[in-house]
Amino acid sequence: MSHKNIATVGAVLLGFLLFCVAPTLNAPSAVAASDADLFTQSAQAPARTTLATPNPALAPKPGKTWECVSSWYGEDFDGRPTANGETYDMYGVTAAHPTLPLGSIVRVINPKNNRSQIVRINDRGPYVEGRGLDVSYEVARRLGFDQRGVAKVRLVLLEVPSRPVPTPGQ
């Protein structure tokens, strides 16, 4: 008998065994009966949907400053949808950040030349390890790192949206 046939027969026997044993494993017990009573009681209560709400104590605070490595993204993404549903414009003043709430306003400063640009977070990324921000091509050009592609920048959080920015389908 070949190995494939042995494996097939083994799988069939295992399936048959589970088919026969599973009903005895799920037999009602005293605990299961009391759990069923609790479920019946809770099922009679009015249905209430609880949505997760952000904890304001954990939200990023305006004025927070930090440094990270930034890169830029351009033509390959131009015209494609961003995380908040907008169409990406490589000449816009927007950026992608992995965790800041969409709609946050951030000042990006290039400490090498002291140029700065205010951007709005409208996308998620970057997806390259060691980078903390992706800016549009236009922002990189204004900050002077479009030729190098990456730069160490300082970020100053200026504004966090008071309520989450809706994403497509909401």
Helices and strands as residue ranges (DSSP letters): H 3-25, H 30-44, G 56-58, E 65-73, E 94-96, E 105-110, E 115-123, E 133-136, H 137-143, E 150-159
